[in-house]
Amino acid sequence: MQVSMLSVAIAAATLFGVAELANWRRNNRRDVDNVGFMPWRGIALASAAVALFAAAFWLGGR
C-alpha cells in the first residue's frame, strides 16, 4: 500500500509540473484570442492536493 501511495504522489507531482508549464505557456502566448479549453490552473491545484494527501498517507503508513 505504501509503494502505491508513493507512486500516486510522484505521478500527481509530475502532472502538477506539466500543468504549471502549460499554464505558463497559456499566459505567455502571442495570439491573445487563442485561449484553448483546458483548465490548467484547476488541474494544477487538484494534482497538488492529490500529491500532498498521497505523500501524507505514505508517510503516515511508514
Summary of the structure (lengths in Angstrom):
residues: 62
radius of gyration: 14.7
end to end distance: 10.2
largest distance: 49.6
contacts: 145
relative contact order: 0.23
helix: 76%
strand: 0%
